[in-house]
């Protein structure tokens, strides 16, 4: 692997959208959260992706969030900006804006709702890349939400674009990671997406991970990454099992998972990040007890393994 890709190896939390109490995007809380994660020792931040509630944010709000992140930590860690909108023009505007701020890479899902043929998706991605011609581009493969899976044929077609450096693979089969890594070779970066299979994804070829629950418990993912790098897969698996129990417990709440994790960060770290953007479900009053259980589970896992 060439050295230019080293900045993409490791733990890159998917960054949560931070709001004021009135629901507006908070630049100040965004900066505090970015500083918190970098202080924990993560490799980078993945901004305005699924965990950043991008589908429910205005273009200008996404620009505001990225500007705050870059102002706070842009010169201290790898920053990947997810720029996809459901139209090409606004996606290109976000890509150009991200490049102007100096991000390391941009990323994009395919357009959602209409099932587009591969050639139309390729044209969409190439147009976004052309709007940020000096910036690396990462394909975001999440078929369970986007409604279309990245095929090997489309991946190989996109690799003709020299700015396309890899895939954030959030499909469930770990074989997809192996397929993209094998096809792309040493000039390709593949990120594990599903947090519940971080160890499995790394074992089959992922160079690092980008995940939605990393920010709620970065210590555990950082420790797994360290153990994998040192060759102690069995110890990493023990932590993976604990992490999966925590994720399962968080998913028992009535409120949206991101609302749950923001509340956990408030309980454990004193961070005020706001709630979630409607129509995502806010925490229900009856969720608070379960959220506290989840926070204690994280504390115990850190005490046991880190």
C-alpha positions in Angstrom: 0.0 0.0 0.0 1.4 3.3 -1.0 2.0 5.9 1.7 -0.6 8.3 0.3 -3.4 6.0 1.6 -2.1 5.7 5.1 -4.2 8.6 6.2 -7.3 6.5 5.5 -6.2 3.5 7.7 -7.8 3.2 11.1 -10.8 4.4 13.0 -12.9 7.1 11.3 -16.1 7.9 13.2 -19.2 8.9 11.2 -19.8 12.4 12.6 -23.2 13.2 14.2 -25.1 16.4 13.3 -25.1 18.8 16.2 -28.1 21.0 16.9 -29.1 23.9 19.2 -32.1 23.4 21.4 -34.3 25.0 18.7 -33.2 22.4 16.2 -30.9 24.6 14.1 -27.4 23.4 13.2 -24.9 24.4 15.9 -21.4 25.4 14.7 -20.2 25.7 18.3 -21.4 22.2 19.3 -20.0 20.8 16.1 -16.6 22.2 16.9 -16.7 20.8 20.5 -17.7 17.4 19.2 -14.9 17.4 16.6 -12.4 18.3 19.2 -13.7 15.6 21.5 -13.2 12.9 18.9 -9.8 14.0 17.8 -8.7 14.1 21.5 -9.8 10.5 21.8 -7.3 9.6 19.1 -9.4 8.7 16.1 -7.7 8.8 12.6 -10.3 11.0 11.0 -13.9 12.1 10.7 -16.6 11.2 8.1 -18.8 14.3 7.9 -22.4 14.6 6.7 -23.0 11.0 5.9 -25.9 8.8 7.1 -25.0 9.3 10.8 -24.8 13.0 10.0 -28.5 12.9 9.0 -27.5 14.3 5.6 -30.7 13.4 3.9 -32.7 15.7 6.1 -30.3 18.7 6.1 -30.2 21.6 3.7 -27.2 22.1 1.5 -26.2 25.3 3.4 -26.5 23.4 6.7 -24.1 20.8 5.5 -21.7 23.4 4.4 -21.9 25.1 7.8 -21.2 21.7 9.6 -18.1 21.0 7.4 -16.8 24.5 7.8 -17.0 24.1 11.6 -15.2 20.8 11.5 -12.5 22.0 9.3 -11.9 25.1 11.3 -11.6 23.1 14.5 -9.6 20.0 13.4 -9.0 20.1 9.7 -5.3 20.2 10.0 -5.1 17.5 12.7 -6.9 14.5 11.2 -8.3 13.0 8.0 -11.6 14.6 6.9 -13.9 12.9 4.4 -17.0 14.9 3.4 -20.0 13.1 2.2 -21.5 15.4 -0.5 -24.3 13.4 -2.2 -27.6 15.1 -2.7 -30.5 13.6 -4.7 -29.6 15.9 -7.7 -26.3 16.3 -9.5 -26.1 20.1 -9.3 -26.2 20.5 -5.5 -23.9 17.5 -5.1 -21.4 19.2 -7.3 -21.7 22.4 -5.3 -21.0 20.5 -2.0 -18.0 18.8 -3.6 -16.5 22.1 -4.8 -17.1 23.6 -1.4 -15.5 20.7 0.3 -12.4 21.0 -1.9 -12.2 24.7 -1.2 -11.9 23.9 2.5 -9.1 21.4 2.0 -10.8 18.1 2.9 -8.9 14.9 2.2 -11.6 13.2 0.3 -15.2 13.5 -0.7 -17.7 10.6 -0.7 -21.1 9.8 -2.3 -23.9 7.3 -2.3 -25.7 6.8 -5.6 -28.9 8.9 -6.1 -31.8 7.3 -4.3 -35.5 6.6 -5.0 -35.3 6.0 -8.8 -33.3 2.9 -9.7 -30.8 4.3 -12.1 -28.7 2.1 -14.5 -25.0 1.8 -13.9 -24.1 4.3 -16.6 -26.3 7.0 -15.1 -24.7 6.4 -11.6 -21.3 6.6 -13.1 -22.1 9.9 -14.8 -23.4 11.3 -11.5 -20.3 10.3 -9.6 -17.9 11.5 -12.3 -19.7 14.9 -12.4 -19.2 15.2 -8.7 -15.6 14.2 -8.9 -15.1 16.8 -11.7 -16.4 19.5 -9.4 -13.5 18.6 -7.0 -10.8 17.5 -9.4 -7.9 17.8 -6.8 -9.7 15.7 -4.2 -9.9 12.0 -3.6 -13.3 10.4 -4.1 -14.7 7.4 -2.1 -17.8 5.5 -3.3 -20.3 4.9 -0.5 -21.9 1.5 -1.0 -25.0 1.1 1.3 -27.6 -0.8 -0.7 -30.0 -1.4 2.2 -30.6 2.3 2.3 -29.7 3.6 -1.2 -31.7 0.9 -2.9 -28.9 0.0 -5.3 -25.8 -2.0 -4.8 -22.3 -1.3 -6.1 -21.6 -3.9 -8.7 -18.1 -5.0 -9.5 -18.6 -3.8 -13.1 -19.6 -0.3 -12.0 -16.7 -0.3 -9.5 -14.2 -1.2 -12.2 -15.7 1.5 -14.5 -15.4 4.1 -11.8 -11.7 3.1 -11.2 -11.0 4.6 -14.6 -11.3 7.9 -12.9 -8.0 8.5 -11.1 -9.6 10.3 -8.2 -11.6 7.3 -7.2 -9.6 5.7 -4.5 -11.9 3.2 -2.8 -15.2 2.2 -1.2 -16.9 2.7 2.1 -18.6 -0.6 2.1 -21.7 -0.8 4.3 -23.3 -3.8 2.6 -23.7 -6.7 4.9 -21.8 -9.4 3.1 -18.1 -9.2 4.1 -17.4 -10.9 0.8 -18.1 -7.5 -0.8 -15.1 -6.1 1.0 -12.9 -8.9 -0.3 -14.3 -8.4 -3.8 -13.5 -4.7 -4.0 -10.1 -5.1 -2.3 -9.1 -7.9 -4.6 -10.2 -6.0 -7.7 -8.7 -2.6 -6.6 -5.4 -4.0 -5.3 -2.9 -1.8 -3.5 -4.2 1.4 -5.2 -7.6 1.0 -3.5 -8.8 1.7 0.0 -11.8 -0.3 1.4 -13.5 0.7 4.6 -15.7 -1.6 6.7 -19.1 -0.1 7.2 -21.3 -2.3 9.4 -20.0 -1.8 12.9 -21.2 -5.2 14.1 -18.7 -6.9 11.8 -15.7 -4.6 12.2 -13.3 -7.5 13.0 -14.7 -9.7 10.2 -14.4 -6.8 7.7 -10.8 -6.1 8.7 -9.9 -9.8 8.6 -11.1 -10.1 5.0 -9.3 -7.1 3.8 -10.7 -3.8 4.9 -8.0 -1.1 5.5 -10.0 0.7 8.2 -13.5 1.5 9.3 -16.1 4.2 9.1 -18.9 3.6 11.4 -22.0 5.2 13.0 -21.5 3.9 16.5 -17.7 4.7 16.7 -18.3 8.1 18.1 -20.3 6.8 21.1 -17.6 4.4 22.2 -14.4 5.3 20.3 -12.2 3.6 22.9 -13.5 0.2 22.0 -13.1 0.5 18.3 -9.6 2.0 18.7 -8.7 -1.0 20.9 -10.0 -3.5 18.4 -8.0 -1.8 15.7 -4.9 -1.9 17.8 -5.4 -5.6 18.5 -6.0 -6.4 14.8 -2.8 -4.6 13.9 -0.9 -6.6 16.4 -2.3 -9.9 15.2 -4.5 -10.6 18.3 -7.8 -11.3 16.5 -9.2 -13.4 19.3 -8.9 -10.5 21.8 -10.5 -8.2 19.2 -13.4 -10.6 18.8 -14.1 -10.4 22.5 -14.5 -6.7 22.3 -16.6 -7.1 19.1 -19.0 -9.3 21.0 -19.3 -6.6 23.8 -19.8 -3.9 21.2 -22.5 -5.9 19.5 -24.4 -6.3 22.8 -24.2 -2.6 23.3 -25.5 -1.8 19.8 -28.3 -4.3 20.3 -29.2 -2.6 23.6 -29.2 0.8 22.0 -31.5 -0.4 19.3 -34.1 -1.4 21.9 -35.0 2.3 22.4 -38.1 3.8 20.8 -36.1 6.9 19.7 -33.8 6.9 16.7 -30.3 5.4 17.3 -28.6 8.7 16.7 -30.7 10.4 19.4 -29.8 7.5 21.7 -26.1 7.9 21.1 -26.1 11.7 21.5 -27.8 11.2 24.9 -25.1 8.6 25.8 -22.4 11.2 24.9 -24.2 13.7 27.2 -24.3 11.2 30.1 -20.8 9.8 29.7 -18.9 12.9 28.3 -21.0 15.9 29.2 -21.4 16.7 25.5 -24.6 18.6 24.4 -25.2 17.7 20.8 -29.0 18.3 20.6 -31.5 15.8 19.3 -32.2 14.6 15.7 -33.8 16.2 12.7 -37.4 15.3 12.1 -38.8 13.0 10.8 -36.2 11.0 12.7 -37.8 9.9 16.1 -36.6 11.8 19.1 -36.0 10.1 22.4 -39.1 9.0 24.2 -39.4 9.6 28.0 -39.4 5.9 28.6 -36.0 5.6 26.7 -34.0 7.3 29.4 -33.6 4.2 31.6 -32.4 2.1 28.7 -30.0 4.8 27.5 -28.5 4.8 31.0 -28.1 1.0 30.8 -26.3 1.4 27.5 -24.0 4.1 29.0 -23.1 1.7 31.8 -22.4 -1.1 29.4 -20.0 1.1 27.5 -18.3 2.1 30.8 -17.9 -1.5 31.8 -16.6 -2.7 28.4 -14.0 0.1 28.5 -13.0 -1.0 32.0 -12.8 -4.6 30.9 -10.9 -4.2 27.6 -9.1 -0.9 27.3 
